Amino acid sequence: MREEKAISLKQVNQTTKIQLHQLEAIESGNLDRLPPAVYVRSFIKIYADFLGCQGKDLALTFPIDEAAIVTELVKNLV
């Protein structure tokens, strides 16, 4: 959709403030280069909204490992 609208990743980065390497990882499906899934959901929502999609609905389709979130929260508390 981004390419169909002739929007560069740099333009997405400048408007959404999502880092360029994270946008590239989202588009390529390279999940190991992304932060925890809860953040990725937010990025997807913002990115999809920017493109004129239903960002919230699309973001909810991204799988989140709830156990990993709890582990990360606990690590941050220690």
ZIKA-V152879 format. One record per run of one state. SS is the DSSP state (a for helix, b for strand, c for the rest). FROM is the first residue (numbers start at 1). TO is the last residue. If there is no record, write none. Layout:
BEGIN
ss | from | to
SS | FROM | TO
SS | FROM | TO
END
This chain:
BEGIN
ss | from | to
c | 1 | 8
a | 9 | 16
c | 17 | 19
a | 20 | 28
c | 29 | 30
a | 31 | 33
c | 34 | 36
a | 37 | 51
c | 52 | 54
a | 55 | 60
c | 61 | 65
a | 66 | 77
c | 78 | 78
END
